[in-house]
């Protein structure tokens, strides 16, 4: 049987130019589903550290995620979905040009396009639908029988979870990983890169960039793509040469 080729895409920071979870959090606050004081008391200082480049982005996201889960607990599925639809309607076009083009190229060339993201599944599913992804997997947010979020989350932002998901997708879609691609931006995407024949780092965080340059197998096969303003360029980690697209 001929196997399929796939392209695995992280979303936050790789495709979407920020975090879907944070957009959802902000809109829950705007609509006072969550108290506005939560942002000022628990998130604002971490955000300001990151905004001034005095803090780590992963630490900022982790802090926000913990606060988000804490205050989303016991919020109704109806409210969660209502705000999620607003996020997609108003913000889902805020994506990187390069990654959007790559999704279109993979679809046109019969790849299975699969979104694997640490953002909540109810947001990832809507992004997958909008951009015609073949399949998706996000962090699972559990809803109880009464229709309220329980506070239980099965995460999809770490390397171990993403690797397990890729293995499951391989079985489900009969995928040849040696002919497949993975796109990511943080160390959480490292196992995706190791699994496939064609990893692509998009605006990589320092940790991921260090791992790529220090590990020979990744250095040999990984492309590094930077998109700033209206310029897209690729860096070859083997030769440190730059190519403009």
C-alpha positions in Angstrom: 0.0 0.0 0.0 1.3 3.5 -0.9 1.7 5.6 2.2 0.5 9.2 2.5 2.7 12.3 3.1 1.8 14.7 5.8 2.5 18.2 7.1 2.2 18.7 10.8 1.7 22.3 11.9 1.9 23.8 15.4 -0.4 26.8 15.5 0.6 29.4 18.2 3.7 31.3 17.0 4.1 29.1 14.0 0.9 29.7 12.0 -1.1 32.1 14.1 1.0 35.2 15.0 0.2 35.0 18.8 -1.7 32.6 21.0 -5.3 31.5 20.5 -5.6 30.7 24.2 -4.6 34.3 25.1 -7.0 35.8 22.6 -9.8 33.6 24.1 -8.8 34.6 27.6 -8.8 38.3 26.7 -12.3 38.1 25.2 -13.7 36.2 28.2 -12.5 39.1 30.3 -13.9 41.7 27.9 -17.3 40.0 28.1 -16.9 39.7 31.9 -17.3 35.9 31.8 -14.0 36.2 33.8 -13.4 39.1 36.0 -11.1 41.9 34.5 -9.2 42.0 37.8 -7.7 38.5 37.0 -5.6 40.0 34.2 -4.3 42.9 36.2 -3.6 40.9 39.4 -2.2 37.6 37.9 -1.1 38.1 34.3 -0.2 41.7 33.6 3.3 41.7 35.2 4.3 38.5 33.4 3.1 40.0 30.1 5.0 43.2 30.7 8.2 41.3 31.4 7.8 39.5 28.1 6.7 42.6 26.2 9.9 44.3 27.4 11.9 41.2 26.5 12.9 40.8 30.1 11.1 37.5 30.5 10.8 34.2 28.7 7.9 33.7 26.3 7.3 30.0 27.3 7.1 31.2 31.0 4.7 33.9 30.1 2.5 31.4 28.2 2.7 28.8 31.0 1.6 31.4 33.6 -1.3 32.6 31.5 -2.4 29.0 30.8 -2.5 28.2 34.5 -4.5 31.3 35.3 -6.8 30.7 32.3 -7.6 27.1 33.4 -8.1 28.1 37.0 -10.7 30.8 36.0 -12.3 28.9 33.2 -13.3 26.2 35.6 -17.1 26.0 36.0 -17.6 28.3 33.0 -20.3 26.9 30.7 -19.6 25.2 27.4 -22.1 27.7 25.9 -20.0 30.7 27.0 -16.8 29.1 26.0 -18.0 28.3 22.5 -19.6 31.7 22.1 -16.3 33.4 22.8 -14.3 30.9 20.7 -16.5 31.7 17.6 -15.7 35.4 18.2 -12.0 34.7 18.3 -12.0 32.8 15.0 -14.3 35.3 13.3 -12.2 38.4 14.4 -8.7 37.0 14.8 -8.2 33.8 12.7 -6.7 35.7 9.7 -3.9 37.0 11.8 -1.4 34.4 10.5 2.0 34.3 9.0 2.1 34.6 5.2 4.8 31.9 4.8 2.9 29.3 6.9 -0.4 30.0 5.2 1.3 29.5 1.8 2.8 26.3 2.9 -0.6 24.9 4.1 -2.0 25.8 0.7 1.0 24.2 -1.1 0.7 21.0 0.9 -3.0 20.7 0.3 -2.6 21.3 -3.4 0.1 18.5 -3.5 -2.1 15.9 -1.7 -0.5 16.0 1.7 -2.4 15.3 4.9 -2.4 18.7 6.7 -2.6 18.1 10.5 -2.7 20.8 13.2 -1.1 19.8 16.5 -1.4 22.6 19.1 -1.3 23.3 22.8 -4.2 25.7 22.4 -7.7 24.4 23.5 -9.3 21.8 21.3 -12.4 24.0 20.8 -10.2 26.7 19.2 -7.9 24.3 17.2 -10.9 22.5 15.7 -12.2 25.8 14.3 -8.8 26.8 12.9 -8.6 23.4 11.3 -12.0 23.9 9.7 -11.2 27.4 8.4 -7.9 26.3 6.8 -9.2 23.0 5.5 -6.8 20.8 7.6 -7.2 17.1 7.3 -7.1 16.4 11.0 -6.2 18.2 14.3 -5.4 17.7 17.9 -5.4 20.3 20.6 -5.3 20.3 24.4 -8.5 18.6 25.6 -10.6 20.6 28.0 -13.1 18.3 29.8 -16.8 19.3 30.1 -19.0 17.6 32.8 -22.5 16.2 32.3 -24.0 19.6 33.2 -22.1 21.4 30.5 -19.4 23.1 32.5 -15.6 23.0 32.3 -14.2 20.7 35.0 -10.7 22.2 35.3 -9.2 19.0 33.8 -6.9 19.4 30.8 -5.0 16.9 28.8 -2.2 19.1 27.5 -0.8 19.1 23.9 2.0 21.7 24.4 4.9 19.4 25.4 7.2 17.3 23.2 6.0 14.0 24.7 2.3 14.6 23.9 3.1 15.9 20.4 5.2 12.8 19.7 2.4 10.5 20.8 -0.1 12.4 18.7 2.1 12.1 15.6 2.4 8.3 16.1 -1.4 8.1 16.4 -1.8 10.1 13.2 0.7 7.9 11.4 -1.5 4.9 12.1 -4.8 6.7 11.4 -3.7 8.2 8.1 -1.1 5.7 6.9 1.7 8.3 6.9 5.3 8.0 5.7 7.2 10.2 8.2 10.4 10.3 6.1 8.5 12.1 3.4 6.6 14.4 5.8 7.1 17.9 7.1 6.7 19.5 10.6 6.5 23.2 11.3 7.1 24.6 14.8 8.6 27.4 16.8 9.4 26.2 20.3 11.1 23.3 22.1 7.7 21.7 22.5 7.9 21.0 18.8 11.3 19.2 19.0 10.1 15.7 18.9 7.9 16.5 15.8 11.1 17.7 14.1 12.9 14.5 15.0 10.1 12.3 13.7 9.9 13.7 10.2 12.2 14.0 7.2 11.6 17.7 6.7 11.4 19.9 9.8 10.9 23.7 9.4 11.5 26.0 12.3 9.4 29.2 12.0 10.8 32.2 14.0 12.3 29.7 16.4 12.7 30.4 20.1 16.3 30.4 21.5 15.9 26.9 23.1 14.7 25.4 19.8 17.4 27.1 17.8 20.1 25.9 20.1 18.8 22.3 19.9 18.8 22.5 16.1 22.4 23.8 15.9 23.8 21.4 18.5 22.2 18.2 17.2 23.8 17.0 14.0 20.7 15.1 12.7 18.5 18.2 13.1 21.2 20.6 11.8 21.4 18.5 8.6 17.7 18.4 7.8 16.0 21.5 9.4 15.2 24.7 7.6 14.9 27.9 9.6 12.5 30.5 8.3 12.2 34.0 9.6 9.2 36.3 8.8 9.5 39.9 9.9 7.3 42.6 8.5 7.0 41.9 4.8 10.3 39.9 4.5 10.6 36.1 4.6 14.1 34.6 4.6 15.6 31.2 5.3 18.8 30.4 7.2 20.7 27.3 6.5 22.0 26.0 10.0 24.7 24.0 8.3 26.3 26.9 6.5 24.8 30.0 8.2 23.8 31.3 4.8 20.7 33.4 4.2 18.2 33.1 1.3 15.4 35.6 0.7 12.0 34.4 -0.5 
